[in-house]
Amino acid sequence: MRPARALIDLEALRHNYRLAREISGARALAVVKADAYGHGATRCAAALEDEADGFAVACIEEALELRYAGIRKPILLLEGFFEESELSLIDQHQLWCVVHAAWQVEAIERARLARPLQVWLKLDSGMHRVGLHPAEYRDAHARLLASGKVDKIVLMSHFARADELDCPRSEEQVALFEQARAGLQAEVSLRNSPAILGWPGIASDWVRPGIMLYGATPFEQDQAQAARLRPVMTLESKIISVRELPAGEPVGYGARFVAERPTRVGVVAMGYADGYPRHAATGTPIMVDGQMTRLIGRVSMDMLTVDLTDLPGAGLGSRVELWGRNVSASAVAYGCGSIPYQLFCNLKRVPRLYSGG
């Protein structure tokens, strides 16, 4: 069988969740949208259910997948509902729901529900994707409470640049949020992964760890708290062919790499069809049999090539780590103009093997 696979360490996932709780001192919703960033939503949620305060997903389809898998903890719909008809499912499955638009407030006012909803009322404090305008925020809060359809409201917003530790934008967003919610007594949720790790002064009753759950840093530079994360996914494969090339010979499509010296080339069963980034450049770190080397040449659909010249013991069958415990997924991503979120979410075709319960 093809040797490419993703090893998922569920104990590392629990470690990272506990770290989010420890750093923030707040309750934490484990963000498992997009199939837990490519790690497997149902398996990750099951591994966290005994200790998580709840989960967060993008949409009702993702929430129902968790419910059907037996997950009973609270689940928040981060994008709320897309159609008014979804409210009956939200009610039936006791989901928590973000409200970010006036039409959603109106839909809740009209709804016939078996029990009141828990709503997370989202303010657009500067991200400018979704969220209520500051001028309509308190009115929406008052209408929801007056409707009799809502049991509890959590006030929330989302940071646009919290991963930039020298940028004042997050503090500006907090100031706008505080102004918009003045006089409202309710719990607050502001901090996502970069804000949990890098902005300790921002108060938040609830935090929403996402990328940090999976052990990747949201920062391009070193950061003390991010250094405590444990990678959850190790993407690995094996060397399936070895070539000895003289100086001057190219490797792969487009001759992107030309040997400057006699070069020993290892071919790895891994490509962009598996989710490894096609635009990763020569020099991207890769580990072979526990020793660091580099990617050379262009990544193909099913294969990529690595430099074995200085690894005389490596050859057919040698284990290759593309990212994971030793090769930082963030380093791979940032080195090719991407982000670890995209690397994980793009993973496909590769079987996932779980350890740690």
C-alpha positions as CSV (number, residue, x, y, z in Angstrom):
1,M,0.0,0.0,0.0
2,R,1.1,3.6,-0.6
3,P,3.0,4.7,2.5
4,A,1.7,8.3,2.8
5,R,-0.3,8.8,6.0
6,A,-1.2,11.3,8.7
7,L,-0.6,10.3,12.3
8,I,-3.0,12.1,14.7
9,D,-1.9,12.4,18.3
10,L,-5.1,12.9,20.4
11,E,-3.1,13.3,23.6
12,A,-1.3,16.3,22.0
13,L,-4.8,17.7,21.1
14,R,-5.9,17.5,24.7
15,H,-2.6,19.1,25.9
16,N,-3.2,22.1,23.6
17,Y,-6.8,22.5,24.8
18,R,-5.7,22.5,28.4
19,L,-3.0,25.1,27.5
20,A,-5.7,27.3,26.0
21,R,-7.7,27.1,29.3
22,E,-4.5,27.6,31.4
23,I,-3.3,30.7,29.5
24,S,-6.7,32.4,29.2
25,G,-8.3,31.4,32.5
26,A,-11.5,31.2,30.6
27,R,-14.0,28.6,29.3
28,A,-13.0,27.4,25.9
29,L,-14.9,26.2,22.9
30,A,-12.7,23.8,20.9
31,V,-13.0,24.9,17.2
32,V,-13.5,21.8,15.1
33,K,-14.9,23.3,11.9
34,A,-13.6,22.2,8.5
35,D,-13.3,18.6,9.8
36,A,-11.2,19.8,12.7
37,Y,-8.8,21.6,10.3
38,G,-8.3,18.3,8.5
39,H,-7.7,16.2,11.6
40,G,-11.1,14.5,11.8
41,A,-13.9,16.4,13.6
42,T,-15.7,13.4,15.2
43,R,-12.5,11.8,16.5
44,C,-11.1,15.1,17.8
45,A,-14.4,16.0,19.5
46,A,-14.7,12.6,21.1
47,A,-11.2,12.9,22.4
48,L,-12.0,16.3,24.0
49,E,-15.6,15.8,25.1
50,D,-14.8,14.8,28.7
51,E,-13.1,18.1,29.4
52,A,-14.2,20.6,26.7
53,D,-16.7,23.3,27.6
54,G,-18.1,23.0,24.1
55,F,-17.3,23.0,20.5
56,A,-17.5,25.4,17.6
57,V,-18.2,24.7,13.9
58,A,-18.9,26.7,10.9
59,C,-22.4,25.5,10.0
60,I,-25.3,23.2,10.9
61,E,-24.1,20.4,8.7
62,E,-20.9,20.2,10.7
63,A,-22.8,20.4,14.0
64,L,-25.2,17.6,13.0
65,E,-22.2,15.3,12.1
66,L,-21.0,15.7,15.7
67,R,-24.5,15.2,17.2
68,Y,-25.0,12.0,15.1
69,A,-21.6,10.8,16.3
70,G,-22.8,11.1,19.9
71,I,-21.3,14.4,20.9
72,R,-23.6,15.9,23.5
73,K,-21.6,19.0,24.7
74,P,-22.7,22.4,23.5
75,I,-22.0,23.2,19.8
76,L,-21.8,26.8,18.6
77,L,-22.6,27.6,14.9
78,L,-20.0,30.3,14.2
79,E,-21.7,31.5,11.0
80,G,-25.2,31.1,12.5
81,F,-28.0,30.0,10.3
82,F,-28.2,30.6,6.6
83,E,-31.9,30.1,6.2
84,E,-34.7,30.7,8.7
85,S,-35.8,27.0,8.3
86,E,-32.6,25.9,10.1
87,L,-34.0,27.3,13.4
88,S,-36.1,24.1,13.9
89,L,-32.9,22.0,13.7
90,I,-31.0,24.3,16.0
91,D,-33.9,24.0,18.5
92,Q,-34.2,20.2,18.1
93,H,-30.5,19.6,18.6
94,Q,-30.0,22.3,21.2
95,L,-27.3,24.1,19.3
96,W,-25.9,27.5,20.2
97,C,-26.0,30.1,17.5
98,V,-24.1,33.1,16.4
99,V,-26.4,36.0,15.3
100,H,-24.5,38.5,13.1
101,A,-27.3,40.2,11.0
102,A,-30.6,42.0,11.5
103,W,-32.5,39.4,9.4
104,Q,-31.4,36.7,11.8
105,V,-32.8,38.7,14.7
106,E,-36.1,39.0,12.8
107,A,-36.2,35.3,12.1
108,I,-35.7,34.5,15.8
109,E,-38.5,36.9,16.7
110,R,-40.8,35.0,14.3
111,A,-39.7,31.5,15.3
112,R,-41.8,28.9,17.1
113,L,-39.4,27.1,19.4
114,A,-39.7,24.4,22.0
115,R,-37.1,26.1,24.2
116,P,-35.2,29.4,24.3
117,L,-32.0,29.7,22.3
118,Q,-28.5,30.5,23.5
119,V,-27.3,33.3,21.2
120,W,-23.8,34.6,20.6
121,L,-24.3,38.2,19.3
122,K,-21.6,39.2,17.0
123,L,-20.3,42.7,16.5
124,D,-18.4,43.8,13.5
125,S,-15.6,45.6,15.3
126,G,-13.3,45.9,12.3
127,M,-13.0,42.5,10.6
128,H,-15.7,43.6,8.1
129,R,-17.0,40.2,7.1
130,V,-20.1,39.6,9.2
131,G,-21.4,41.1,12.4
132,L,-23.8,43.8,13.4
133,H,-22.9,47.4,13.0
134,P,-22.0,49.1,16.3
135,A,-25.0,51.4,16.0
136,E,-27.5,48.5,15.9
137,Y,-25.8,46.2,18.4
138,R,-27.6,47.2,21.6
139,D,-31.0,47.4,19.8
140,A,-30.4,43.8,18.5
141,H,-29.6,42.7,22.1
142,A,-32.7,44.3,23.4
143,R,-34.9,42.8,20.7
144,L,-33.6,39.3,21.3
145,L,-34.2,39.5,25.0
146,A,-37.7,41.0,24.5
147,S,-38.6,38.2,22.1
148,G,-38.8,35.6,24.8
149,K,-37.0,33.2,22.4
150,V,-33.6,33.7,23.9
151,D,-32.4,32.4,27.2
152,K,-28.8,33.8,27.2
153,I,-26.7,36.1,25.1
154,V,-22.9,36.0,24.9
155,L,-21.4,39.1,23.3
156,M,-18.6,38.4,20.8
157,S,-16.4,39.8,18.0
158,H,-13.5,38.5,16.0
159,F,-10.0,40.0,15.5
160,A,-8.6,40.7,12.1
161,R,-4.9,41.1,13.0
162,A,-4.2,39.4,16.3
163,D,-1.5,37.4,14.7
164,E,0.5,40.6,14.3
165,L,1.9,41.2,17.7
166,D,3.1,44.7,17.1
167,C,-0.1,45.9,15.4
168,P,-2.5,48.1,17.4
169,R,-5.6,47.0,15.5
170,S,-6.7,44.4,18.1
171,E,-6.7,47.0,20.8
172,E,-8.7,49.3,18.6
173,Q,-11.2,46.6,18.0
174,V,-11.5,46.0,21.8
175,A,-12.1,49.7,22.3
176,L,-14.9,49.7,19.7
177,F,-16.4,46.6,21.2
178,E,-16.5,48.1,24.7
179,Q,-18.1,51.2,23.4
180,A,-20.7,49.3,21.4
181,R,-21.7,47.1,24.3
182,A,-21.6,49.8,27.0
183,G,-24.4,49.1,29.5
184,L,-24.9,45.4,28.5
185,Q,-24.3,42.9,31.2
186,A,-23.3,39.6,29.6
187,E,-20.5,37.2,29.1
188,V,-17.9,38.1,26.4
189,S,-16.0,36.1,23.8
190,L,-13.2,37.8,22.0
191,R,-10.0,35.8,21.9
192,N,-9.2,33.4,19.1
193,S,-5.9,31.4,19.0
194,P,-3.5,34.3,18.3
195,A,-5.3,36.4,21.0
196,I,-5.1,33.6,23.5
197,L,-1.4,33.2,22.9
198,G,-0.3,36.7,22.3
199,W,-2.7,39.2,23.9
200,P,-3.1,38.3,27.6
201,G,-4.5,41.7,28.5
202,I,-7.7,41.2,26.6
203,A,-10.5,40.0,28.9
204,S,-12.7,37.2,27.7
205,D,-15.1,34.9,29.5
206,W,-15.0,32.5,26.6
207,V,-12.1,31.8,24.3
208,R,-12.2,30.0,20.9
209,P,-9.0,28.1,20.3
210,G,-8.7,26.9,16.7
211,I,-5.3,26.5,15.1
212,M,-3.5,26.3,18.4
213,L,-5.6,23.1,19.2
214,Y,-3.7,21.4,16.4
215,G,-0.3,22.5,17.6
216,A,0.6,25.1,15.0
217,T,1.5,28.6,15.8
218,P,-0.5,31.5,14.2
219,F,2.7,33.7,14.3
220,E,5.4,33.9,11.8
221,Q,7.9,34.8,14.5
222,D,8.8,32.9,17.7
223,Q,6.4,33.4,20.6
224,A,6.8,32.0,24.1
225,Q,3.3,30.5,24.6
226,A,3.1,29.1,21.1
227,A,6.4,27.3,21.8
228,R,4.5,25.2,24.4
229,L,2.1,23.7,21.8
230,R,2.4,20.1,20.7
231,P,1.9,19.2,17.0
232,V,-1.1,16.9,16.6
233,M,-0.6,15.8,13.0
234,T,2.6,14.2,11.7
235,L,2.4,13.8,7.9
236,E,4.8,11.1,6.8
237,S,5.7,8.8,3.9
238,K,8.7,6.9,2.6
239,I,11.4,7.0,0.0
240,I,10.2,4.9,-3.0
241,S,13.1,5.6,-5.5
242,V,16.7,6.9,-5.4
243,R,18.6,8.6,-8.3
244,E,22.2,9.5,-8.6
245,L,22.6,12.7,-10.7
246,P,25.7,14.4,-12.0
247,A,26.2,18.1,-11.7
248,G,24.1,20.0,-14.2
249,E,21.2,17.6,-14.4
250,P,17.7,18.9,-13.5
251,V,15.0,17.2,-11.4
252,G,11.3,17.2,-12.0
253,Y,8.9,19.3,-14.0
254,G,10.2,22.6,-15.4
255,A,13.8,22.0,-14.3
256,R,13.2,24.1,-11.2
257,F,16.2,22.4,-9.5
258,V,19.5,21.8,-11.3
259,A,22.2,19.9,-9.4
260,E,25.2,22.0,-8.6
261,R,27.2,18.9,-7.5
262,P,26.8,15.2,-7.8
263,T,23.4,14.8,-6.1
264,R,21.6,11.8,-4.6
265,V,17.9,12.3,-5.0
266,G,15.2,10.5,-3.1
267,V,11.6,10.3,-4.4
268,V,8.9,10.5,-1.8
269,A,5.3,9.2,-2.2
270,M,3.7,12.5,-1.4
271,G,2.4,15.3,-3.6
272,Y,-0.1,18.1,-4.0
273,A,-2.9,15.6,-4.5
274,D,-2.3,14.7,-0.8
275,G,-2.3,18.3,0.3
276,Y,1.4,19.0,0.3
277,P,1.8,22.5,-1.2
278,R,2.8,22.5,-4.9
279,H,4.5,25.9,-4.5
280,A,6.8,24.8,-1.7
281,A,10.3,25.9,-2.8
282,T,13.6,24.1,-3.0
283,G,15.0,24.3,0.5
284,T,11.8,23.6,2.4
285,P,12.7,21.4,5.4
286,I,12.0,17.7,5.3
287,M,13.2,15.0,7.7
288,V,14.5,11.6,6.5
289,D,15.2,8.9,9.0
290,G,15.5,11.5,11.8
291,Q,17.9,13.8,9.9
292,M,17.0,17.1,8.4
293,T,17.3,17.7,4.7
294,R,15.5,19.7,2.0
295,L,12.9,19.5,-0.7
296,I,14.4,19.9,-4.2
297,G,12.5,20.6,-7.4
298,R,8.9,21.1,-8.1
299,V,6.2,19.1,-6.2
300,S,4.2,16.8,-8.4
301,M,0.7,15.4,-8.0
302,D,1.8,12.2,-6.3
303,M,5.6,12.6,-5.7
304,L,8.2,15.0,-4.5
305,T,12.0,14.9,-4.4
306,V,14.4,15.4,-1.5
307,D,18.2,15.8,-1.3
308,L,19.9,12.6,0.1
309,T,23.4,13.6,-0.8
310,D,24.5,14.1,2.8
311,L,22.4,11.2,4.1
312,P,24.3,8.1,2.9
313,G,22.3,5.8,5.2
314,A,19.0,6.9,3.7
315,G,17.5,5.0,0.8
316,L,14.5,2.9,-0.3
317,G,12.0,2.6,2.5
318,S,13.4,5.4,4.6
319,R,10.8,7.2,6.7
320,V,10.1,10.8,5.7
321,E,8.4,13.5,7.9
322,L,6.8,16.2,5.8
323,W,5.6,18.1,8.9
324,G,4.8,17.2,12.5
325,R,6.8,16.6,15.6
326,N,10.2,17.6,14.1
327,V,9.3,19.6,11.0
328,S,7.1,22.6,11.8
329,A,4.0,22.8,9.7
330,S,4.1,26.5,10.3
331,A,7.7,26.7,8.9
332,V,6.6,24.8,5.8
333,A,3.6,26.9,5.3
334,Y,5.1,30.3,5.9
335,G,8.1,29.3,3.8
336,C,5.9,29.0,0.7
337,G,3.6,31.9,1.3
338,S,0.8,29.9,2.9
339,I,-0.4,29.3,6.4
340,P,-0.7,26.1,8.5
341,Y,-4.5,26.4,8.5
342,Q,-4.4,25.8,4.7
343,L,-1.9,22.9,4.9
344,F,-4.1,21.0,7.4
345,C,-7.4,21.8,5.6
346,N,-6.0,20.8,2.2
347,L,-5.1,17.3,3.4
348,K,-6.9,14.6,1.4
349,R,-6.4,11.1,0.1
350,V,-4.0,10.4,3.0
351,P,-5.4,8.0,5.6
352,R,-5.5,9.3,9.2
353,L,-4.2,7.0,11.9
354,Y,-5.1,8.0,15.5
355,S,-3.2,7.4,18.8
356,G,-3.8,8.6,22.4
357,G,-7.5,7.6,22.6
